[in-house]
Amino acid sequence: MVVADGANNEKPEEEKEAETTTAVTDKESEVASDGHAKFWMFNDIRVFSALVFIITVVYGSVLSFMTGILYTLEKRYGLTAEQLGILQSVNSITLMCTMPFVAHFFGKPTDHRPRWLGVGVIVLGIAYLVSVLPQFVFPPYEYDKVGNYSSGGPTAGSGLCGTSPTTGGGDDGCDEAKQDTSAESQKAYTFFVVGNALSGIGYGFLGSLSLSYIDDFAGRKAALLLGFADAAWGLGLPLGFGVLGLACLSQYVDFNRVDMAEIDIDESDPRWVGAWWLVGLVGGPLMILLSVPLFFFPKRLPIDENDRVKGAEESESEQPEKSNNSKGTSLLHSVKDFLLMTLALIRNPVFMLLSFAFQGAVLVMCVFKSI
């Protein structure tokens, strides 16, 4: 009986240990099923904020650099002032059209925002690579070697056109050169328009999804991390316009394709064209590389109890219910909600004034740059 009692006493202990092990396993499986990442670095909102900071710095650098090289593109490909103005507007137009749709259809707490953000960053990388394609598609730049500095076109000997009216075939050769230059200019302009359009679409994901994700899961640190992410513009814009602009434009545009010993002009010459494509060529693959970690962040991050703000528990408890309700929501109902929210924003005078003020500041900056 004693042995039996001992056996009976030992059995519950073994069962208790087994239940404890099962409970721990179940707890770990709950964390995994809840969508949290297995690696700690992808469960930390600070790591996500640092990654967004780096991506924003790269985006701001490339954006300011591409704005600063408009005169270089004008001289290299013979673009008109109207085409340059359209290039400046395409990015803002696509951004304005993309961001509301992205924020509404992919920016809800039930959506996997980090993955959609990764898709947007990949689009940015593709945009930069498309923008630099003219450098590798078209032949090297040929500047005017007869001193006609005002032409600035890519065709060699353009200063000889029409100088000898008695010579037969002179005007025909000039017309053919102009046609070749015009065709190259139009094709390059198409690449630039597509690249700028994709850049606006990509930032529509970055600007709307990254900040909302930080705000939802940063808790009491939200203000600090959002300010940290916004401060990236203060580093990226001067870095691209100043440091990268001076470094790249001081290099000859085709230094990798021509014999530099035959180039008899320098930066002080009006015919000089700098390596405008370097930043885009580096920024494109870098953006695609930075997008990879975003796909490992979970849909929802765990919030430390010390960082919880008032109402955080309620919002988390309501998320599964909202998720179940959203599954049954039809596309027509979702579009209707989007239109109602858009109408509410249009009727908000503060929002509209801020939007017009921002666009007006961008327009004034572009006008001053073109003068």
C-alpha positions as CSV (number, residue, x, y, z in Angstrom):
1,M,0.0,0.0,0.0
2,V,2.8,2.3,0.8
3,V,4.5,1.6,-2.5
4,A,1.2,2.0,-4.2
5,D,0.6,5.3,-2.5
6,G,4.1,6.4,-3.4
7,A,3.4,5.5,-7.0
8,N,0.2,7.3,-6.8
9,N,2.0,10.3,-5.4
10,E,4.7,10.2,-8.0
11,K,2.3,10.0,-10.9
12,P,0.6,13.3,-10.3
13,E,4.0,15.0,-10.1
14,E,5.0,13.6,-13.5
15,E,1.7,14.6,-14.9
16,K,2.2,18.1,-13.4
17,E,5.6,18.4,-15.0
18,A,4.1,17.2,-18.3
19,E,1.3,19.7,-18.0
20,T,3.8,22.5,-17.2
21,T,5.8,21.6,-20.3
22,T,2.7,21.5,-22.3
23,A,1.6,24.9,-21.0
24,V,4.9,26.4,-21.9
25,T,4.7,24.8,-25.4
26,D,1.2,26.0,-25.8
27,K,2.2,29.5,-24.7
28,E,5.0,29.5,-27.3
29,S,2.7,28.3,-29.9
30,E,0.2,31.0,-29.0
31,V,2.9,33.6,-29.6
32,A,3.8,32.0,-32.9
33,S,0.1,31.8,-34.0
34,D,-0.4,35.4,-32.8
35,G,1.9,36.5,-35.6
36,H,4.9,37.6,-33.6
37,A,8.3,37.0,-35.2
38,K,10.6,34.3,-33.9
39,F,13.7,36.5,-33.7
40,W,13.7,39.3,-31.0
41,M,15.0,41.9,-33.4
42,F,11.8,41.7,-35.5
43,N,9.6,42.0,-32.4
44,D,11.2,45.4,-31.4
45,I,9.6,48.6,-32.6
46,R,12.9,50.4,-32.2
47,V,14.5,48.2,-34.8
48,F,11.6,48.9,-37.1
49,S,11.9,52.7,-36.5
50,A,15.7,52.5,-37.1
51,L,15.0,50.7,-40.4
52,V,12.4,53.3,-41.5
53,F,14.9,56.1,-40.5
54,I,17.6,54.6,-42.9
55,I,15.1,54.1,-45.7
56,T,13.8,57.7,-45.4
57,V,17.4,59.0,-45.4
58,V,18.1,57.2,-48.6
59,Y,14.8,58.3,-50.2
60,G,15.3,61.9,-49.1
61,S,18.9,61.9,-50.5
62,V,17.9,60.5,-53.9
63,L,14.9,62.8,-54.1
64,S,16.9,66.0,-53.4
65,F,19.7,64.8,-55.6
66,M,17.4,64.2,-58.6
67,T,15.8,67.6,-58.0
68,G,19.3,69.2,-58.1
69,I,20.4,67.6,-61.4
70,L,17.4,68.9,-63.5
71,Y,19.7,71.3,-65.3
72,T,22.2,68.5,-66.0
73,L,19.4,66.4,-67.5
74,E,18.3,69.4,-69.5
75,K,21.8,69.8,-71.0
76,R,22.5,66.1,-71.5
77,Y,19.2,65.1,-73.2
78,G,17.9,68.4,-74.5
79,L,14.8,68.5,-72.3
80,T,12.6,71.5,-72.4
81,A,11.5,73.6,-69.4
82,E,8.0,72.2,-69.8
83,Q,9.2,68.6,-69.6
84,L,11.2,69.4,-66.5
85,G,8.1,70.9,-64.9
86,I,6.2,67.8,-65.7
87,L,8.9,65.6,-64.2
88,Q,8.7,67.6,-61.0
89,S,4.9,67.2,-60.9
90,V,4.6,63.5,-61.7
91,N,6.1,62.4,-58.4
92,S,3.7,64.6,-56.4
93,I,0.6,63.6,-58.5
94,T,1.2,59.8,-58.2
95,L,2.0,60.3,-54.5
96,M,-1.2,62.2,-53.9
97,C,-3.3,59.6,-55.8
98,T,-1.6,56.6,-54.2
99,M,-1.4,57.5,-50.5
100,P,-5.2,57.6,-49.8
101,F,-5.8,54.2,-51.4
102,V,-2.8,52.6,-49.6
103,A,-3.8,54.1,-46.2
104,H,-7.4,52.9,-46.6
105,F,-7.0,49.4,-48.1
106,F,-3.6,48.4,-46.6
107,G,-3.2,50.5,-43.5
108,K,-5.7,49.0,-41.1
109,P,-4.5,47.2,-38.0
110,T,-5.8,43.9,-39.5
111,D,-3.5,44.3,-42.5
112,H,0.1,43.2,-42.7
113,R,1.6,46.7,-43.0
114,P,5.3,45.8,-42.8
115,R,4.9,43.5,-45.8
116,W,3.1,46.1,-47.9
117,L,5.7,48.6,-46.8
118,G,8.4,46.2,-48.1
119,V,6.5,46.1,-51.4
120,G,6.6,49.9,-51.6
121,V,10.3,50.1,-50.8
122,I,10.9,47.6,-53.7
123,V,8.9,49.9,-56.0
124,L,11.2,52.7,-54.9
125,G,14.3,50.7,-55.8
126,I,12.8,49.8,-59.2
127,A,12.0,53.5,-59.8
128,Y,15.6,54.6,-59.2
129,L,16.9,51.9,-61.6
130,V,14.4,52.9,-64.3
131,S,15.4,56.5,-64.0
132,V,19.1,55.8,-64.7
133,L,18.5,53.5,-67.7
134,P,19.0,56.2,-70.2
135,Q,22.7,56.3,-69.2
136,F,23.2,52.7,-70.3
137,V,20.7,52.5,-73.2
138,F,21.9,55.5,-75.2
139,P,25.4,56.1,-76.6
140,P,28.0,58.2,-74.6
141,Y,27.6,62.0,-74.4
142,E,29.3,63.9,-77.2
143,Y,29.8,67.6,-76.5
144,D,30.2,70.3,-79.1
145,K,33.9,70.5,-80.0
146,V,33.7,73.7,-82.0
147,G,32.9,76.1,-79.1
148,N,29.1,76.4,-79.6
149,Y,28.5,76.4,-75.8
150,S,24.9,77.5,-76.1
151,S,23.7,74.3,-77.8
152,G,24.4,72.0,-75.0
153,G,23.1,69.1,-77.0
154,P,24.5,65.6,-77.1
155,T,25.3,65.7,-80.9
156,A,28.9,66.4,-81.8
157,G,29.5,69.2,-84.3
158,S,26.1,70.8,-83.9
159,G,27.8,74.2,-84.2
160,L,28.5,73.6,-87.9
161,C,24.8,73.3,-88.9
162,G,23.9,76.0,-91.4
163,T,27.3,77.7,-91.3
164,S,27.9,77.0,-95.0
165,P,24.8,77.4,-97.1
166,T,26.6,76.9,-100.4
167,T,27.7,73.4,-99.3
168,G,25.3,70.7,-100.6
169,G,23.8,68.4,-98.0
170,G,24.8,70.5,-95.0
171,D,21.3,71.2,-93.9
172,D,20.3,67.5,-94.5
173,G,23.0,66.4,-92.1
174,C,21.9,68.9,-89.5
175,D,18.3,67.8,-89.8
176,E,19.3,64.2,-89.3
177,A,21.3,65.1,-86.3
178,K,18.4,67.0,-84.8
179,Q,16.1,64.1,-85.4
180,D,18.4,61.7,-83.7
181,T,18.8,64.1,-80.8
182,S,15.0,64.6,-80.6
183,A,14.3,60.8,-80.6
184,E,16.9,60.2,-77.9
185,S,15.5,63.0,-75.8
186,Q,11.9,61.7,-76.0
187,K,13.0,58.2,-75.1
188,A,15.0,59.4,-72.1
189,Y,12.1,61.6,-71.0
190,T,9.8,58.6,-71.0
191,F,12.2,56.7,-68.7
192,F,12.3,59.7,-66.4
193,V,8.5,60.0,-66.3
194,V,8.1,56.3,-65.5
195,G,10.8,56.5,-62.8
196,N,9.3,59.5,-61.1
197,A,5.8,58.0,-61.2
198,L,7.0,54.8,-59.6
199,S,8.9,56.9,-57.0
200,G,5.7,58.6,-56.0
201,I,3.8,55.3,-55.8
202,G,6.6,53.8,-53.6
203,Y,6.6,56.7,-51.2
204,G,2.8,56.4,-50.9
205,F,3.4,53.1,-49.1
206,L,6.4,54.4,-47.1
207,G,4.8,57.6,-45.9
208,S,1.4,56.1,-44.9
209,L,2.2,52.7,-43.5
210,S,5.4,53.2,-41.6
211,L,4.2,56.0,-39.3
212,S,0.9,54.3,-38.5
213,Y,2.7,51.1,-37.6
214,I,5.1,52.9,-35.2
215,D,2.2,54.9,-33.7
216,D,0.2,51.7,-33.0
217,F,2.9,49.7,-31.3
218,A,5.4,52.2,-29.8
219,G,3.2,52.9,-26.8
220,R,4.5,55.8,-24.8
221,K,7.6,56.0,-27.0
222,A,5.5,56.8,-30.1
223,A,6.2,60.6,-30.1
224,L,9.9,60.0,-29.7
225,L,10.1,57.4,-32.5
226,L,7.9,59.3,-34.8
227,G,10.0,62.4,-34.3
228,F,13.1,60.3,-35.0
229,A,11.6,59.0,-38.2
230,D,10.7,62.5,-39.3
231,A,14.2,63.8,-38.5
232,A,15.5,61.6,-41.3
233,W,14.4,64.2,-43.8
234,G,16.8,66.7,-42.1
235,L,19.7,64.4,-42.8
236,G,18.6,63.0,-46.2
237,L,17.8,66.2,-48.0
238,P,21.1,68.1,-47.4
239,L,23.0,64.8,-47.9
240,G,21.7,64.3,-51.4
241,F,21.6,67.9,-52.5
242,G,24.9,68.9,-51.1
243,V,27.3,66.1,-50.4
244,L,26.2,63.6,-53.0
245,G,25.5,66.3,-55.6
246,L,29.0,67.7,-55.4
247,A,30.7,64.3,-55.3
248,C,28.8,62.9,-58.3
249,L,28.6,65.9,-60.6
250,S,32.3,66.5,-60.3
251,Q,32.8,63.2,-62.2
252,Y,32.4,63.1,-65.9
253,V,29.1,61.5,-67.0
254,D,30.7,58.7,-69.1
255,F,33.9,58.2,-67.0
256,N,33.3,54.5,-67.2
257,R,32.8,54.3,-71.0
258,V,35.2,56.7,-72.6
259,D,38.9,57.4,-72.4
260,M,39.2,60.3,-69.9
261,A,42.5,61.4,-71.6
262,E,40.5,62.5,-74.6
263,I,38.1,64.7,-72.6
264,D,39.4,68.2,-72.9
265,I,36.8,70.0,-70.7
266,D,36.4,70.3,-66.9
267,E,33.8,71.3,-64.4
268,S,34.2,75.0,-65.2
269,D,33.2,74.4,-68.9
270,P,29.5,75.0,-69.8
271,R,29.6,71.7,-71.8
272,W,30.5,69.6,-68.8
273,V,27.9,67.0,-67.7
274,G,28.4,65.3,-64.4
275,A,27.7,61.6,-63.5
276,W,24.0,62.2,-62.6
277,W,23.2,58.5,-62.6
278,L,25.5,57.4,-59.8
279,V,23.1,58.0,-56.9
280,G,20.2,56.2,-58.6
281,L,22.4,53.3,-59.5
282,V,23.4,52.8,-55.9
283,G,20.1,53.8,-54.3
284,G,18.1,51.3,-56.3
285,P,19.8,48.1,-55.1
286,L,20.2,49.6,-51.6
287,M,16.4,50.2,-51.4
288,I,15.7,46.6,-52.5
289,L,18.1,45.3,-49.9
290,L,16.6,47.4,-47.2
291,S,13.1,46.1,-48.0
292,V,14.0,42.5,-47.2
293,P,13.9,42.9,-43.3
294,L,10.5,44.5,-43.5
295,F,8.9,41.2,-44.6
296,F,10.0,39.5,-41.3
297,F,8.2,42.0,-39.0
298,P,4.8,40.6,-37.8
299,K,1.4,42.1,-38.3
300,R,1.2,43.1,-34.6
301,L,4.0,43.8,-32.2
302,P,3.9,43.0,-28.5
303,I,3.6,46.1,-26.3
304,D,5.5,46.2,-23.0
305,E,3.2,46.7,-20.0
306,N,5.1,49.7,-19.0
307,D,4.7,51.3,-22.4
308,R,0.9,50.8,-22.7
309,V,-1.2,53.9,-23.0
310,K,-4.8,54.3,-21.9
311,G,-7.1,52.4,-24.2
312,A,-4.4,50.1,-25.6
313,E,-6.0,47.0,-24.0
314,E,-9.3,47.9,-25.5
315,S,-7.9,48.4,-29.0
316,E,-6.1,45.1,-28.9
317,S,-9.2,43.2,-27.7
318,E,-11.2,44.8,-30.5
319,Q,-8.8,43.8,-33.2
320,P,-9.9,40.1,-33.6
321,E,-13.5,41.3,-33.7
322,K,-12.7,43.9,-36.4
323,S,-10.7,41.3,-38.3
324,N,-13.7,38.9,-38.4
325,N,-16.0,41.7,-39.4
326,S,-13.7,42.9,-42.1
327,K,-13.6,39.5,-43.7
328,G,-17.3,39.7,-44.4
329,T,-17.1,43.2,-45.7
330,S,-17.7,43.5,-49.4
331,L,-15.6,45.4,-51.8
332,L,-18.4,47.8,-52.6
333,H,-18.8,48.6,-48.9
334,S,-15.1,49.2,-48.6
335,V,-15.1,51.6,-51.6
336,K,-18.1,53.4,-50.1
337,D,-16.2,53.9,-46.8
338,F,-13.2,55.2,-48.7
339,L,-15.3,57.8,-50.6
340,L,-17.0,58.9,-47.3
341,M,-13.6,59.3,-45.6
342,T,-12.2,61.2,-48.6
343,L,-15.2,63.5,-48.5
344,A,-14.7,64.1,-44.8
345,L,-11.0,65.1,-45.4
346,I,-12.0,67.5,-48.2
347,R,-14.5,69.2,-45.9
348,N,-11.7,69.6,-43.2
349,P,-10.4,73.1,-43.7
350,V,-7.3,72.6,-41.6
351,F,-6.2,69.5,-43.6
352,M,-6.9,71.3,-46.9
353,L,-5.0,74.4,-45.9
354,L,-2.0,72.4,-44.8
355,S,-2.0,70.4,-48.1
356,F,-2.2,73.5,-50.3
357,A,0.5,75.2,-48.2
358,F,2.9,72.2,-48.7
359,Q,2.2,72.0,-52.4
360,G,2.6,75.8,-52.7
361,A,6.0,75.6,-51.0
362,V,7.1,72.9,-53.3
363,L,5.9,74.9,-56.3
364,V,7.8,78.0,-55.2
365,M,11.0,76.0,-54.6
366,C,10.7,74.6,-58.2
367,V,10.2,78.1,-59.6
368,F,13.3,79.5,-57.8
369,K,15.3,76.5,-59.0
370,S,14.3,77.1,-62.6
371,I,15.2,80.8,-62.6
